[in-house]
Amino acid sequence: MIEITRKLKKNNYKAVDYPVYKDNPPHPAKYWKECTPGEWGKSDDGYIAECIARNAYDKGVEMVFPYGKQWVTKKAKLEFLPHYETGSYGSVSKKSYMDQELQRSRTTHVLDAYITYVMAGKTPDFEKLGQMYRPDHQKPIWSVKRLLKTKGMKQMIKDKMKEVLDERGIDEGFVLDTMKDAIEVAKVKEDSGNMIRAAKELGDFLDMKPKIKTSTESLELDITHQIQDNFEEQKKKLVATKIQEVADGKNTDSEA
């Protein structure tokens, strides 16, 4: 038996555990399309759970089970395992909530606006992005910041940025040429930092750096900075992060 916890309107949004059985269910079960609320239905992959609702709409009948929804049609199938694997319990789609969220128009609008800020060299206005993304939330700015931190959104930003740069003729070759020019300037000038930083940033956008995994541990130590002879020696106490680079495809003993 597997239990799925849901917070549904019918339970005043209180958490309720719904059991799902594969073998030896305690209740007789019908095929899921034939169920009425309160009866137990069997999915197309052989899992049995209580039917929560049978909703009749103009476009058809929608069946609601603890692990997902499905419309009643001749070819429609309702399977438990695909929903269980992604945790998508509240919709017909078997995709995870975040995969679905990344495909919504509100997310693509935020993506386009964020890229516009970056290309203009401006700090994104998260207040405006939040209002664009989820104005219905109590704190939209938190919602949009959480979105931007997700792995899927970061990849979308990277792909979109590469697309924009490609349209402007900025590719890996351009970055390498820029870095080469910066090195040449460095030979005769002391101020090539801006060019090098720009090249590195473009390299990040183009995903040119080798991917690494990092494991971190925090420690407190005294660091003495001596920057050239014309700078004063400064001593600062700070928390530094020790970063251990681990090449892709290799795990350390500490990795889960």
Secondary structure, 3 states (H helix, E strand, C coil): CEEEEEECHHHCCCEEEEEEECCCCCCCEEEHHHCCCCCEEECCCCCEEECCEEEEECCEEEEEECCEEEECCCCCCCCHHHHHHHCCCCCCCCCCHHHHHHCCHHHHHHHHHHHHHHHCCCCCCHHHHHHHHCCCCCCHHHHHHHHHHCHHHHHHHHHHHHHHHHHCCCCHHHHHHHHHHHHHHHHHCCCCHHHHHHHHHHHHHCCCCCCEEEEEEEEEEEEEECCCCCCCCEEEEEEEEEEEEEECCCCCCCCC
